[in-house]
Amino acid sequence: MSISFTSSIIDRLKKEIADDQQKSSEEQKKKAKVLSKINQLQRDLKLSNSASDLNSKMSRMNKMKEEIKRIDLSQAALSKQLAKNQAALQTQIAKDQQQETTN
């Protein structure tokens, strides 16, 4: 394998890692916003007197809890992908260094 080929793989992996880290950060921000909205709804529930209002707020909270579950699954998948890419990057860096010492 040529050095330029190994370098292109390393560059691609670094880009993928950066993309995964950015996506993970965005998902964490989304989760924080949803949790904040859930907390606000819980406070509003205590003040609510109307049955239809209670049902509406409970329905919104359930949808938000589903969103939290989706975000958690997405975070888990991103973490696995990130770990895989980091391991591949370390392997490619080792190959690149080995090629440099043999040339």
C-alpha positions, 0 to 999 in steps of 0.5 A: 500500500502506498503512503498516499493511499494510507494518508487518504484513509487516515484523512477520511477517518479523521473527517468521519471521527470529527463528523461523529463527534459533531453529531453527538454534540448536536444530539446532546444539545437536543436532549438537553432541550427536550429534558428542559421542556419536559421539566417545564411541562411537569411544573405546568401539570401541577398548576393545571386544572383542566382535564383536557389540558392535563391530557394534552400535556401528558401526550406531549410529555410522552412524545418527548420521552420517545424523542429522548429514547430516540436520541439515546439510541442515536447516541449509542450508535454514534458512540459505536461508530466513533470507537470503530473509526478511532480503532481503524485510525490507530491501525492506519497510523501504525501502518503509515508509521511502519511504511515510513520506517521501511522506506 
